[in-house]
Amino acid sequence: MTLDAFQQALDAFRVGTIDTAAFCRRLRAEAVPPQLPPRYGEVLANLLERLESAALFGGESCSFSQADLVAGLQGWIDKARERLADS
């Protein structure tokens, strides 16, 4: 999956085209670009786990804010793009 595809999935999730479960499955089914350090995969997995937890407990009522997690995912994509541009 390219970072453009990650961004498209996140955009679809933001507007409600796909739900949390579908979004997380979609991202987990694809590999993090191999040029990125392994830590990027770990951070992505952590963000997705927290997003799923937030969905199970009613989004904002959980200790994980869905809005903050979406912002974190956007930050992950942005940092990954920067890292790939620098390499």
N, C-alpha and C positions, 0 to 999 in steps of 0.2 A: 504494500500500500504506500503510495506516495504521500507526502505531507499535504498535498492538495486534496487528496482523498480524505485524510484525517480532518482537514478543515471543512470539507463538504459535509462530512458526517456530523461534525460539531454544529455547523450552521443548521442542518436539518433537525438536530436535537433541540436547538434553541427555539426554533419556530414551531416545534411540536409535530413535525412530519414523522419522526420516529420517537419511540418512547425510550425510557432509560435502559430497559433490558435489551432492546434491539441495538441501541447505540453501543452499549458495552460489549455485546456479542460481536458486533461489527468490528470494533477496534481490536478486540482480543483475537479475532480470527486472522488478523493481518500482522505481519512482522514489522517491527520498528526498523527503519532503514539501517542496514548493517554498518553504515559509515559512522553511526552514532555510538558513543560508549555504552556499555551495558547498563550503566546507571539510568539512562533514559528509559529503558524498558521497565526497570524497577519503579521509577517514579510514576510512569504511566499506569502500571498495574495498581499501585497504591491509590492513585486518584480515582481509578475506575471502581475499586473496591469501596471507597468512601462514597462515591456517587450512588452505587447500588444500595448501600446502607441507608443513605439519606432517603432514597425512594421507598424503601421498606418502612421507614418510620415517618412518612409524611413530609418529606422534603425539608422545609425550613424548621420544623419542630424537632428535628434530630440535631445532634451536636455538630453535624456536618451540614453547613449551609450549601444548598444546591447551587445558588448563585456564585458563591465563593469557589466551589469546585469547578464550575463551568469557566470561571475566570482563570483558575489554575490550569485547566486543560488548554485554554487559549494561550496562556503563558508558556506552557510546555511546547506547543506547536511553534510559537514565535522563537523560543530559544533553540529549538531543533533546527529551524530554518537558518538562524544565525550561525549555528555550529556547522551546518553543511555548507554554507556560503564561505566560511573561513577555511574549509578544508580543500 
